[in-house]
Amino acid sequence: MKKTAVLCLLVFLLSAVGVYAGEWTGYIADANCAAKKGEDAGHAGCAKSCIGKGAAAVLAAGGKVYTLDKQDVAKKLAGEKVVVKGEMNQDGTAIKVDSIEKAET
């Protein structure tokens, strides 16, 4: 009986801690400037330059900045308006990316 109760509690806790799956639309920006200029379409040139020099690519969306795990994919879309699909971590600062696609304009 105790094993069953412990197992049920463990399953409940793991499901409550989980992540948030979703879709976010924003701009791929460089981590250096994203908080100030990330959602500005005119920032694309700077984002491409900074990312090309080694800055991390992040998603600037809805006034927030999210780190992305698939840097190789994100860097190819530097400065572009994109749709990111994936799972957000528990504290809401990072996205485990399933896909990144250019947003329709």
C-alpha positions, 0 to 999 in steps of 0.5 A: 500500500505504501509503495502505491501511495508513494508512486502516485505521489511521485507521478503527481509531482512530476506532472505538476512540475512539467513544462508549458508547450506552446507557440510564440511569435517574435523576432530572433535577436541577439542576446546583447540587445534583445531586451531593448531592441529585439522586437524592432524590425529595424534591428535585423541588421544589428542582430545578424551582425552580433549573432554572426560575431558569436552572440547567442540567438534569443526570441524577443516576443511579447516584451520578453526575451527567451533563450533557445536551445536550437542555436543552429536553427535560430542563428539562420533566422537572425533578425527575422520575424518567426514562429517558435513551437516548443516547450517553455521551462518552468521559470518561463525563461527558456524554450526547448525548440521543436521548430522555428519557422519564418512568420507570415507577414 
